[in-house]
Structures are given as C-alpha cells and as structure tokens.
Amino acid sequence: MSGFIKGLLRLRRGPWEMVASVLIALGVVMLMQPIWITLYTWSFVITLTGTVMFIIVSHFPE
C-alpha cells in the first residue's frame, strides 16, 4: 500500500491510471443503477472526469 501512495505522490503513471479507471467504472455503475436519481445525475461528470484524467496521466512517466 505504501508503494501505491508513493506512486501517487511522485506522479507515476500506474497508480494514477488505476484511480482514473476506478472513476470510469464508478461512473458507469452509477449510470446503470435504477434507484437514486442523484447518482444517475452525477454519473456523466464522474465518467468524464475519469476519462480526462486517464488521458492526462497517460503522459506521466512510468
């Protein structure tokens, strides 16, 4: 776990790509759930944030 935190602090690609992927997955799950309209409303913003974040962090060093 400390390697993951160090990777985040040093702006390494691997940990940040994982965070972006989790955001994308979370946004898709929020989009598909049928219960809360608030989650559905924010799902596009979360998915878009994860996608833009993934594009940006793909330029970070490994």
NUVOVO-49608 format. One record per atom (N, C-alpha, C, O, CB): residue in one letter; atom name; x negated, y, z. Coordinates in steps of 0.1 Angstrom, whole numbers. Glycine has a CB too. Layout:
N
+-----+------+-------+-------+-------+
! res ! atom !    px !    py !    pz !
+-----+------+-------+-------+-------+
!   A !   CA !     X !     Y !     Z !
...
+-----+------+-------+-------+-------+
END
This chain:
62
+-----+------+-------+-------+-------+
! res ! atom !    px !    py !    pz !
+-----+------+-------+-------+-------+
!   M !    N !    -8 !   -12 !     0 !
!   M !   CA !     0 !     0 !     0 !
!   M !    C !    -9 !    13 !     0 !
!   M !    O !    -5 !    22 !    -6 !
!   M !   CB !     9 !     0 !    12 !
!   S !    N !   -20 !    12 !     7 !
!   S !   CA !   -28 !    24 !     7 !
!   S !    C !   -34 !    27 !    -6 !
!   S !    O !   -37 !    38 !   -10 !
!   S !   CB !   -39 !    23 !    18 !
!   G !    N !   -37 !    16 !   -14 !
!   G !   CA !   -42 !    18 !   -28 !
!   G !    C !   -31 !    25 !   -37 !
!   G !    O !   -35 !    33 !   -45 !
!   G !   CB !   -45 !     5 !   -34 !
!   F !    N !   -19 !    22 !   -34 !
!   F !   CA !    -8 !    29 !   -42 !
!   F !    C !    -8 !    44 !   -38 !
!   F !    O !    -7 !    53 !   -47 !
!   F !   CB !     6 !    23 !   -39 !
!   I !    N !    -9 !    47 !   -25 !
!   I !   CA !    -8 !    61 !   -21 !
!   I !    C !   -21 !    68 !   -26 !
!   I !    O !   -19 !    80 !   -31 !
!   I !   CB !    -8 !    62 !    -5 !
!   K !    N !   -32 !    62 !   -26 !
!   K !   CA !   -44 !    68 !   -31 !
!   K !    C !   -43 !    71 !   -46 !
!   K !    O !   -48 !    81 !   -51 !
!   K !   CB !   -57 !    60 !   -28 !
!   G !    N !   -37 !    62 !   -53 !
!   G !   CA !   -35 !    64 !   -67 !
!   G !    C !   -26 !    75 !   -70 !
!   G !    O !   -28 !    83 !   -80 !
!   G !   CB !   -29 !    51 !   -74 !
!   L !    N !   -16 !    77 !   -62 !
!   L !   CA !    -7 !    89 !   -63 !
!   L !    C !   -14 !   102 !   -61 !
!   L !    O !   -12 !   111 !   -68 !
!   L !   CB !     5 !    87 !   -54 !
!   L !    N !   -22 !   102 !   -50 !
!   L !   CA !   -29 !   114 !   -47 !
!   L !    C !   -40 !   118 !   -57 !
!   L !    O !   -43 !   130 !   -59 !
!   L !   CB !   -35 !   113 !   -33 !
!   R !    N !   -46 !   108 !   -63 !
!   R !   CA !   -56 !   110 !   -73 !
!   R !    C !   -51 !   112 !   -87 !
!   R !    O !   -59 !   113 !   -97 !
!   R !   CB !   -66 !    99 !   -72 !
!   L !    N !   -38 !   112 !   -89 !
!   L !   CA !   -31 !   114 !  -102 !
!   L !    C !   -36 !   103 !  -111 !
!   L !    O !   -40 !   106 !  -123 !
!   L !   CB !   -34 !   127 !  -107 !
!   R !    N !   -35 !    90 !  -107 !
!   R !   CA !   -38 !    79 !  -116 !
!   R !    C !   -25 !    74 !  -123 !
!   R !    O !   -14 !    76 !  -118 !
!   R !   CB !   -44 !    67 !  -108 !
!   R !    N !   -27 !    69 !  -135 !
!   R !   CA !   -16 !    65 !  -143 !
!   R !    C !    -7 !    54 !  -137 !
!   R !    O !     6 !    56 !  -138 !
!   R !   CB !   -21 !    61 !  -157 !
!   G !    N !   -12 !    44 !  -132 !
!   G !   CA !    -5 !    32 !  -128 !
!   G !    C !     6 !    35 !  -118 !
!   G !    O !    18 !    32 !  -120 !
!   G !   CB !   -14 !    22 !  -122 !
!   P !    N !     3 !    41 !  -106 !
!   P !   CA !    13 !    44 !   -96 !
!   P !    C !    24 !    54 !  -101 !
!   P !    O !    35 !    52 !   -98 !
!   P !   CB !     6 !    49 !   -84 !
!   W !    N !    19 !    64 !  -108 !
!   W !   CA !    29 !    74 !  -113 !
!   W !    C !    38 !    68 !  -124 !
!   W !    O !    50 !    71 !  -124 !
!   W !   CB !    22 !    86 !  -119 !
!   E !    N !    33 !    59 !  -132 !
!   E !   CA !    42 !    52 !  -142 !
!   E !    C !    52 !    43 !  -135 !
!   E !    O !    64 !    42 !  -139 !
!   E !   CB !    34 !    44 !  -152 !
!   M !    N !    48 !    37 !  -124 !
!   M !   CA !    58 !    29 !  -116 !
!   M !    C !    69 !    38 !  -110 !
!   M !    O !    80 !    34 !  -110 !
!   M !   CB !    50 !    21 !  -105 !
!   V !    N !    65 !    49 !  -105 !
!   V !   CA !    75 !    58 !   -99 !
!   V !    C !    85 !    63 !  -110 !
!   V !    O !    97 !    63 !  -108 !
!   V !   CB !    68 !    70 !   -92 !
!   A !    N !    79 !    66 !  -122 !
!   A !   CA !    88 !    71 !  -133 !
!   A !    C !    97 !    59 !  -137 !
!   A !    O !   109 !    62 !  -140 !
!   A !   CB !    79 !    75 !  -145 !
!   S !    N !    92 !    47 !  -138 !
!   S !   CA !   100 !    36 !  -142 !
!   S !    C !   111 !    33 !  -132 !
!   S !    O !   123 !    30 !  -136 !
!   S !   CB !    92 !    23 !  -144 !
!   V !    N !   108 !    34 !  -119 !
!   V !   CA !   119 !    33 !  -109 !
!   V !    C !   130 !    43 !  -110 !
!   V !    O !   141 !    40 !  -109 !
!   V !   CB !   112 !    33 !   -95 !
!   L !    N !   126 !    56 !  -113 !
!   L !   CA !   136 !    66 !  -115 !
!   L !    C !   144 !    63 !  -127 !
!   L !    O !   157 !    65 !  -127 !
!   L !   CB !   129 !    80 !  -117 !
!   I !    N !   139 !    58 !  -138 !
!   I !   CA !   147 !    55 !  -150 !
!   I !    C !   156 !    44 !  -147 !
!   I !    O !   168 !    44 !  -150 !
!   I !   CB !   137 !    51 !  -162 !
!   A !    N !   151 !    33 !  -140 !
!   A !   CA !   160 !    22 !  -136 !
!   A !    C !   171 !    27 !  -127 !
!   A !    O !   183 !    22 !  -128 !
!   A !   CB !   152 !    11 !  -130 !
!   L !    N !   168 !    35 !  -117 !
!   L !   CA !   178 !    40 !  -108 !
!   L !    C !   188 !    48 !  -115 !
!   L !    O !   200 !    47 !  -112 !
!   L !   CB !   171 !    49 !   -97 !
!   G !    N !   184 !    56 !  -125 !
!   G !   CA !   194 !    64 !  -132 !
!   G !    C !   203 !    55 !  -140 !
!   G !    O !   215 !    58 !  -141 !
!   G !   CB !   187 !    73 !  -142 !
!   V !    N !   198 !    44 !  -146 !
!   V !   CA !   207 !    35 !  -154 !
!   V !    C !   217 !    28 !  -145 !
!   V !    O !   228 !    26 !  -148 !
!   V !   CB !   198 !    25 !  -161 !
!   V !    N !   212 !    24 !  -133 !
!   V !   CA !   221 !    17 !  -123 !
!   V !    C !   232 !    27 !  -119 !
!   V !    O !   243 !    23 !  -117 !
!   V !   CB !   213 !    12 !  -111 !
!   M !    N !   228 !    39 !  -116 !
!   M !   CA !   238 !    50 !  -112 !
!   M !    C !   248 !    52 !  -123 !
!   M !    O !   260 !    55 !  -121 !
!   M !   CB !   231 !    63 !  -109 !
!   L !    N !   244 !    51 !  -136 !
!   L !   CA !   253 !    53 !  -147 !
!   L !    C !   263 !    42 !  -148 !
!   L !    O !   274 !    44 !  -152 !
!   L !   CB !   245 !    54 !  -160 !
!   M !    N !   259 !    29 !  -145 !
!   M !   CA !   268 !    18 !  -147 !
!   M !    C !   277 !    15 !  -135 !
!   M !    O !   286 !     6 !  -136 !
!   M !   CB !   259 !     6 !  -150 !
!   Q !    N !   274 !    21 !  -123 !
!   Q !   CA !   283 !    17 !  -112 !
!   Q !    C !   296 !    24 !  -113 !
!   Q !    O !   297 !    35 !  -118 !
!   Q !   CB !   276 !    22 !   -99 !
!   P !    N !   307 !    17 !  -109 !
!   P !   CA !   320 !    22 !  -111 !
!   P !    C !   327 !    29 !   -99 !
!   P !    O !   339 !    33 !  -100 !
!   P !   CB !   329 !    11 !  -116 !
!   I !    N !   320 !    31 !   -88 !
!   I !   CA !   326 !    35 !   -76 !
!   I !    C !   325 !    51 !   -73 !
!   I !    O !   336 !    57 !   -72 !
!   I !   CB !   320 !    28 !   -64 !
!   W !    N !   313 !    56 !   -73 !
!   W !   CA !   311 !    70 !   -69 !
!   W !    C !   309 !    79 !   -81 !
!   W !    O !   299 !    77 !   -89 !
!   W !   CB !   300 !    72 !   -59 !
!   I !    N !   317 !    89 !   -83 !
!   I !   CA !   316 !    98 !   -94 !
!   I !    C !   303 !   107 !   -92 !
!   I !    O !   297 !   112 !  -102 !
!   I !   CB !   328 !   107 !   -96 !
!   T !    N !   299 !   110 !   -80 !
!   T !   CA !   287 !   118 !   -78 !
!   T !    C !   275 !   111 !   -83 !
!   T !    O !   266 !   118 !   -89 !
!   T !   CB !   286 !   121 !   -63 !
!   L !    N !   274 !    98 !   -81 !
!   L !   CA !   262 !    91 !   -86 !
!   L !    C !   262 !    91 !  -101 !
!   L !    O !   252 !    93 !  -108 !
!   L !   CB !   262 !    76 !   -81 !
!   Y !    N !   274 !    89 !  -107 !
!   Y !   CA !   276 !    89 !  -122 !
!   Y !    C !   272 !   103 !  -127 !
!   Y !    O !   265 !   104 !  -138 !
!   Y !   CB !   290 !    86 !  -126 !
!   T !    N !   275 !   114 !  -120 !
!   T !   CA !   272 !   127 !  -125 !
!   T !    C !   257 !   130 !  -125 !
!   T !    O !   252 !   136 !  -134 !
!   T !   CB !   279 !   137 !  -116 !
!   W !    N !   250 !   125 !  -115 !
!   W !   CA !   236 !   128 !  -114 !
!   W !    C !   227 !   117 !  -122 !
!   W !    O !   215 !   119 !  -123 !
!   W !   CB !   232 !   127 !   -99 !
!   S !    N !   234 !   107 !  -127 !
!   S !   CA !   226 !    97 !  -134 !
!   S !    C !   218 !   102 !  -146 !
!   S !    O !   207 !    97 !  -148 !
!   S !   CB !   235 !    85 !  -138 !
!   F !    N !   224 !   110 !  -154 !
!   F !   CA !   217 !   116 !  -165 !
!   F !    C !   205 !   124 !  -161 !
!   F !    O !   194 !   122 !  -168 !
!   F !   CB !   226 !   124 !  -174 !
!   V !    N !   206 !   132 !  -151 !
!   V !   CA !   195 !   140 !  -146 !
!   V !    C !   183 !   131 !  -141 !
!   V !    O !   172 !   134 !  -144 !
!   V !   CB !   199 !   150 !  -135 !
!   I !    N !   187 !   121 !  -134 !
!   I !   CA !   177 !   112 !  -128 !
!   I !    C !   170 !   104 !  -140 !
!   I !    O !   157 !   103 !  -140 !
!   I !   CB !   183 !   102 !  -118 !
!   T !    N !   177 !    99 !  -149 !
!   T !   CA !   171 !    92 !  -161 !
!   T !    C !   163 !   101 !  -169 !
!   T !    O !   152 !    97 !  -173 !
!   T !   CB !   183 !    86 !  -169 !
!   L !    N !   167 !   113 !  -172 !
!   L !   CA !   159 !   123 !  -179 !
!   L !    C !   147 !   127 !  -172 !
!   L !    O !   136 !   128 !  -178 !
!   L !   CB !   168 !   135 !  -182 !
!   T !    N !   147 !   129 !  -159 !
!   T !   CA !   136 !   132 !  -151 !
!   T !    C !   125 !   121 !  -152 !
!   T !    O !   113 !   123 !  -154 !
!   T !   CB !   139 !   135 !  -136 !
!   G !    N !   130 !   108 !  -150 !
!   G !   CA !   121 !    97 !  -151 !
!   G !    C !   115 !    96 !  -165 !
!   G !    O !   103 !    92 !  -166 !
!   G !   CB !   128 !    84 !  -148 !
!   T !    N !   122 !    98 !  -175 !
!   T !   CA !   117 !    97 !  -189 !
!   T !    C !   106 !   108 !  -192 !
!   T !    O !    96 !   105 !  -197 !
!   T !   CB !   128 !    99 !  -199 !
!   V !    N !   109 !   120 !  -188 !
!   V !   CA !   100 !   131 !  -190 !
!   V !    C !    87 !   129 !  -181 !
!   V !    O !    76 !   131 !  -186 !
!   V !   CB !   106 !   145 !  -186 !
!   M !    N !    89 !   124 !  -169 !
!   M !   CA !    78 !   121 !  -160 !
!   M !    C !    69 !   110 !  -166 !
!   M !    O !    57 !   111 !  -166 !
!   M !   CB !    83 !   117 !  -147 !
!   F !    N !    76 !   100 !  -172 !
!   F !   CA !    68 !    89 !  -178 !
!   F !    C !    60 !    94 !  -190 !
!   F !    O !    48 !    90 !  -192 !
!   F !   CB !    78 !    78 !  -183 !
!   I !    N !    65 !   103 !  -198 !
!   I !   CA !    58 !   109 !  -209 !
!   I !    C !    46 !   117 !  -204 !
!   I !    O !    35 !   116 !  -210 !
!   I !   CB !    67 !   118 !  -218 !
!   I !    N !    48 !   124 !  -194 !
!   I !   CA !    37 !   133 !  -189 !
!   I !    C !    26 !   124 !  -182 !
!   I !    O !    14 !   126 !  -185 !
!   I !   CB !    42 !   143 !  -178 !
!   V !    N !    30 !   114 !  -174 !
!   V !   CA !    20 !   107 !  -167 !
!   V !    C !    13 !    97 !  -176 !
!   V !    O !     2 !    91 !  -172 !
!   V !   CB !    26 !    99 !  -155 !
!   S !    N !    18 !    94 !  -188 !
!   S !   CA !    11 !    85 !  -197 !
!   S !    C !    -2 !    92 !  -202 !
!   S !    O !   -10 !    85 !  -209 !
!   S !   CB !    20 !    82 !  -209 !
!   H !    N !    -4 !   104 !  -200 !
!   H !   CA !   -16 !   111 !  -203 !
!   H !    C !   -26 !   112 !  -192 !
!   H !    O !   -37 !   117 !  -193 !
!   H !   CB !   -13 !   125 !  -208 !
!   F !    N !   -22 !   107 !  -180 !
!   F !   CA !   -32 !   107 !  -168 !
!   F !    C !   -43 !    96 !  -171 !
!   F !    O !   -40 !    87 !  -178 !
!   F !   CB !   -24 !   104 !  -155 !
!   P !    N !   -54 !    98 !  -164 !
!   P !   CA !   -65 !    88 !  -166 !
!   P !    C !   -61 !    75 !  -158 !
!   P !    O !   -53 !    76 !  -148 !
!   P !   CB !   -78 !    93 !  -161 !
!   E !    N !   -66 !    64 !  -162 !
!   E !   CA !   -64 !    52 !  -155 !
!   E !    C !   -73 !    51 !  -143 !
!   E !    O !   -72 !    41 !  -136 !
!   E !   CB !   -66 !    39 !  -164 !
+-----+------+-------+-------+-------+
END
